[in-house]
Amino acid sequence: MQPNYARGYPQGSMKSPATARRGPGPAGAMPVPMPQHAVNPQYLAAQRTIPHPNDAALRRSRKPTDKNMPEGLEDVIIGEGVEQYKNLRDLEKRLDAAIVRKRLDIQDSISKTVKKYRTLRIWITNTVENQPWQGAGGNPGSGRFKVRIEGRLLDDDNDPTVPEDEDETSKGDEMDESKDTAEGAKQTKPRKPSQRLSHFFKTIAIDFDKSASNTASEAKPVTWTKPQASANPTTIPPNAEFDCIQFSRSSQENINVTISLVRDETPERYKLSKELAEVLDVEEETRSGIVLGIWDYIRAMGLQEDEEKRQVRCDHRLRSIFGRDQMFFPQIPESIGPHTSPMDPIKLPYTIRVDEEFHKSPTPTIYDIQVAVEDPLRQKMMALTQNPQYTAALRQITSLDEQVALIIQALAHSRARHSFYKALAKDPATFLRRWINSQRRDLETIIGDANGVGDGSGPEFRRGGPESAWETPVAKEAVRYMLAKPEAAVPR
């Protein structure tokens, strides 16, 4: 067994790689030493203070971990403390199992959360100014229109066509003047902001129909593109979130426009080909949903090979998708690319009216669109799994567990001492005889492990000192092993 050298100091038997070695040459020639760079003493001091990576593991292995009461402890302790502790341990085990199961269920639910769909209502209106019928005959080319596109989720219970002051006035009339200020503030509490129109789309484009009266500048489309998300939420530009978009152009004739809305979904859905839609029975799906749907189809139809489960036999439906008789399942995600395409944008036709008859009683054009929204429970579940207080509580529980283990270890030692002295007081002669025999068996075990002999009665084993048999590393390891046994302190 090699000696254990202190860290930071080289062993004397090892040669430095920079040491010159004697090579072939004239007899008596002295080797030329290689130049060595001096090491800064502060680096050597810092190296000595660096903890060895095995030290932490060694300390953890020496920490007591048993939190179970020693057997027979309830016989020597007055009261019901031991029984109550065991009941608390059983309750803790059941509680820990329930918490772990619930956290796993929450994490599984987060990964499998299905998108919910809500109705997004879009109002499209337009106003005019300086039209000929408005008295602008002296300047015939100054007529303009302004288009307003506004969208709200229906569950918001907020109609943008109704003035905001109307609801507040009606609520204010019903309030009793005798109520205190806190109750009035509670009734006028603002609504919680919901997801806005720009959240659901990455691009909004308004295309004008070409006509003889429209010039090239007037027929140029109006386009809004969502800015790229930034890591710092404070740097979001002001045009990134809105509920309403407006634009104005000059015209004295009715114009047909088409409003194109490109969805912004995470994860992104794709339009499926006819062959793939026949297998999955849907026309739109995400990439992960496509792979899971194909996997469910393979299991339902029993298309896995008997020996190699990753090998798939293609039936006529899968053969029309992959073009082969057999398919290796890990290759499926990259093979479905030709059968997916971006979803078509939502197109909303609208006619910009500038005539007097329409603006006598203007009515907005309304469209209802189904949009995907996050499950409201998802954010709450994410908050549960990522709560920093949970990590702090775990560290506190771990610290308390370590203290409990130390107390249990102390109780076990006290129990062993109690048994020792009780047996000694009951029958000293018999106890000492048994204890000496027990120590002799331990001595023979240690000496046998250390020197290969089974008798420790020789004079060399009676002698102590630095050169005795007890100073060998194997004997020390055997003693440490014997003392580590729980029954080592109890006489046999």
N, C-alpha and C positions, 0 to 999 in steps of 0.2 A: 504494500500500500504506500503510495507516494505521499511525502509530507505535504501539508497544507500551507502554502506560502501566502503571505499577506498580499492583498491586491495593490497594484501599483509598483511592486518590486519585481524585477526579473529574477528568474531562477538561475542559480549559479551553474547548473549543468547544461543550460541551453546556451547556444552560441548566437550571437547577433548576426543577422544576415549581412551586415557590413564588415564582419571580421574577415581579414585576409586568410586564405587557406594556402598551405604549402603545396606548391605545384612542382612539376618537373623543372629542373634547372641545375646549375652548378652546385656541388656539395658545399655546404656551409653558407649558402646565400641566405640572407635574412629576408623574410617576407616584408613587403611594403604595406603598411596598414592603410586601409581606405579612409579617406576623410569622413568624419562624422559631424553632424550638425548638433550643436548644443541645444538642449531642451530647456525652455524657460522654467524656472523653479515653480512659478505660480501655476503652470499647467500640471506639473507633477502633484502639487498640493490639491488642485481641483480634482485630479484623477483619483486620488486617495479617498476623497470625500464622496465620490459617486457611489450610490448604493448598488450592490451587485444585484443583477436581475433575479437571482435565486433567493435572495434574502426575504423579499416580500412573500414569495411562495412558502418559504420555510416558516415564516412567522404565522402565516395563515394556517399551515398544517399543524402548528403547535397550539392554536387556539382551540379551546373546547367548543364542541358543537352539539353535544348531547343535552337536550332540554327535558328529558324524561326523568322522573323521580326514581332514585335507586330503590331496588326491591327491599322490602322489610323496613323502610323508613317510617311508615305509619305506625309501627309497633313501638317506636321509641320517642315519638313526638306527641305531645299532649294537644288535644284538640282535633279539629277536622281540616286543618290546613292542607294536608297532603291530598285528601279527597277533593277539596275544592280546587286545588291546583290541577288535578287530573281532569276535572270537569271543564275547567277553563281551557286546557290543552285540547280536549275534544271539540269544544266550541270553536277554538281558533282554527283547527284543521278544517272543520266544515265551512267556516267563514272564508278562509283562504281559498278553498276549492270553489266556492260560489263566486268569489271575486274574479278568480282566474277564468272560470267558465264564462262569466258575463263579459269580461274584456275580450276574450277570444270571439265571442258572439258579436260584439260590437265591431271588432276589426273585420270579421268576415262580412258583416252587413255593410260596412263602408266600401269594401272592395266589390260587393255585388249590388250596390245601390242602383236601382233602376230609375232612369230619368222620368220625371213626371211632366205632363203636358198641361199647359194652361192657355187660355184664350187671350191673345193680344189684339185689342181693338184699335184700329187706325182710323183717324178722322182726317179727311182731306178737304180743305176749304180754300177759297181764293177771294180776294177783294180787288177792287179796281179803283183807279183815280185818273183824273184828267181825260176821261172818255168823252167822245162827242156829245153823247146824251146827257153828260154831266155839266154841259155849258162850256166846254173847252173847244168851241168851234174855231176861235181865232188861231189856235195852235194845233192843227190836226195831227201832228206826229208826236204829241206828248203823252198819249194814253199809255198807261202802264197797268200791270197786274201784279199781285203778290200772292204766292201760294204758300199755304201753311200745312205741314204734315205733322200730325201729333199722334203718339201711340201710348196707350196705357193698358196694363193688365186689368182684366175685368174685376178681379178680386180686390182691386184697390178701392172699389166703391167710390170712385171719383170720376165724374164726367166732366171733361174739359170744356164742353159746350155750355155748362151751367156756371154762371159767375160765382166766384169763390165767396163774395160778400153775402150772397143770398143765404147760404147755409149758416154762416156765422151770425147773421142778423136774426134768423129764426131761432137759433139756439139762445141768443142773448135775451130775446123776449120771454122765453120760458123760464129763465133763471130768476130765482127769488132774490130780492135785494138783501134779505136778512141773512143769507148764507155768508160764511166767512170767506176770506180771500183764498185760503188753501183749497176750498171746495170749488171755487170758481176757476182757479188755475188748473184743477184736475179736469174740469169739463172742457176747457179750451186747450187741452194737451195736443200738440201737433201729431199728425199721423206718422207712423214709422216709414221712412223712405223705402220704396221697393225698387226692384230692378228696372232700369230705365230703358227707353227705346233703343238706344245705341248699344246696350248690352247684348242684344240678341242678333245683331247683324255686324258683319265686318265691312260691308260696302253697301252704300245707298246711292243709286244712280237714277236720274230723271232724264229720259230720252224724249226729245221733241219729234213729232211727226213732221216730215219734210213737206212743205207746201210752197207754192209759187211766191206767196207774200213774205215768207220768212227768209231773212238774210242768213248768211253763213254764221255771223256772230250770234244771232238770235237762236239758231238751231243747234248751237253747241250744247252738249249735255251738261247737266249739273251733277257732280260726283263728290261723294264724301267717302273717305277710307279711314277705317279705325287706326289710330296710331299703334305702334308696337308697344307691348307691355314692357314696363321698366321694373327693375328690381326695387327701386325706391318709389313708394307710392306717392310721395310728396311732389314728384316731378311729372305727374300726369298732366298733360296739357288741358286747357279749359274746354277744348272741343271734343274731348274723349267721351264725355257722358252728357247726354241730353235727352229730353222727352219730345222736343219739337225741332223741326228743321224748316227754314223759310228761304225763299229766293224770290227775286223780283226781276221782271223783264218788261220791255216796252212792246206793246201790241194792242191793236184795236179790233182784232178778230179772235174768234174762238179757236183754241189750239188743243189738239189731242196729244197727251203725253202718256208715257209708260214708266211707271216707277218700279225699278228692279231692286229687290232686297236679297242680298247674299247672306245666308245664315252663318252665324258664328257659334259653333257648338264644340264642346270639349267633353269626351272625345268626338272627333268628327265622324259624321255619318256619310255613307257613300251610297250611290245608286247602283243596284246590282243588275247584272245581265239577266237575260231571260232564263238561261240554264241554271245559274246560281240561285235565282229567285225561286225556281221550281223545287230546289232541294231544301232551302231554308223557309219557304212559304212566307217570305216578306220581300218587299221591294227596296227597302232602305235599311242599312245596318252598319254598325261600327266594325272595325277590323277584328277586334277581340270577339265581338258577337258573331262574326262570320266563322271564325275558327271554332268557337264553342258550338255553334250550330252544326257545322260539319262533323265535329266529334260526336255530338248526340246522334246525328244521322247514322254514322258508322256503327256506333254501339247498338242502336235500335235495329239496324239491318243485319248485324252480325258479320261485318266485313273485315274483322281483324284476323290475321293469320294466327294459327294455333301456337306455333313456336315463337315467332317474332311478332310481338304484339304491336310494334310500331309499324309493321308492314300492313298495308291496307289493300284489299281486293276491290277494284273499282267496278261497280255495276254500271248499267247503261247511263244513269244520271251523272255519276262521278266521271265516267269516261267522256261524256260530252264537255265536262269542265276541264279536266286535266289532260285528256287525249292519250291516255295509256291504260293498260290493264291493271297495273299495280302502282301504288304510290307510297312513298316513305312519308309518314305523318309529319316529321319536322320540316319537310319541304312544302307543306301545304300553305303556310302563311305567305311565302314568297311566290307561290304559284297562282294565287287568287287575284294578283294585280290586274291582269288583262280583263277580268270580269267585274271590276269596280270602276266607277267614274264619279267625279264630283257631282253633287246634287244640283239640279237646275235651280236658278234663282226664282224667287217669288215675284211675279209680274202683276202689277196693279194698274189697270187702265183708268185714266181720268181725263175729263174734258174741262179745260180752263174756260169758263164762261165770262165774257165781258159785256154781254147784252143787258139792256135795261130790264127786260122781262124777268130774267133769272134773279137779278139782285133786288127786286122788289121784295121777295121772300126767299133769301138764299138758304139752302139746306146742304149740310155736309154730305160727302160720300163716305160711307163707312164700310170697312172690311174687317173681318175677323180672321185671325191667323193663329194656328196652333204652334206654340213655341215650347221648346224643352227648357225646363227649369230644374234646379237642384232640389232634391228632397229637403224640406225644411229641417228634418231630423238629422241630416248628414252633418250640418255645421255643429249641432249640439253633440253628436257622437264624436266628431273630430276634437271638439273642446275637451271631452272627457278623456280621450286617449293622449292628448298633448298637453294636459294640464300640468304646469310645473309644480304645483303643490303635491301632486301624486308622487313625483320623484323625491321631493323633500320628505314626504311621509314615509316612503320606502327606506330612505337612509335612516330616519329616526327609528323605524321598526327594527332595522338591522342592528342598530346600536343597542336597543333594548334587548334584542335576542342574545347579543353577545354578553350583556350583563346577566341575563337569566342563565346562560350556560356557565358562566363563572360561579354563580351562586349554587347551581346544581353540582358543579365540581366540588365546591367547598362542602356541600352537604354530603357528598359521597365520601370525601376524606374524613369528615366528622363521623359518619356512620362506620367507617372502617376502624377508626380509633376507638369508638364506643364498643364495637365488637371485640377489639383487641383487649381493652382493659376489663371488660366484663368477663371474658373467658379467663383472663389472668386472675381476677379476684375470686372466681368461682372455684378453681382447682389449680393453684399455682404450679404444683409439681408436674401434673399431667400436661398442663399447658406449655411449660418450658420444654418438656421432653418432645412434645409434638412440634413446637416451634423450632427447636434445634434440628430435628429430623427434616423439617421443611427447608431450613436454611442449607442443610447438607445437600439435599437434592438440587436446590438451586445452584449451589457451588459446583456440584458435579456437572450440571448442565452447562454452566458457563465455562468451566475448565475444559470440558469435552469439546465445546464449540471453538474454544480458542487454541487448544493444543492437541486435540485428537486423542485425549486420554479421559478415562471415566473416573479417576480417583484423584482427589485433591489433598491427600494426606502427606505427600512428600514435602521435604523441607523447602524446596524451591518455591512452593506455593504459599508457605507460611511467611516468607520473607517479603517485605514491602520495599518501597523505594522506587527511584526512577527507572531502574533496570530490571524490575521484577516482572513476573508474568502478567501482573494486573495492569501494567502500563502499555501493553500491546493494544493496537487499535481494535483488533477483533474482540478482545476481552471487554473493552469499553463499550463496544457496540452491543455485545451480549448483555451486559449489565443494563444498558439503556433500554433494551428490548424487554428485559424482565421487569423493570420498574414501570414500563408503560402499560403492563397488563393491569386490568382493574382489580384482579384478585391478588396482586402482589403484596398489598398491605395487610391482607387478611391471613392469619396463620392457618395452615392446613394440618 
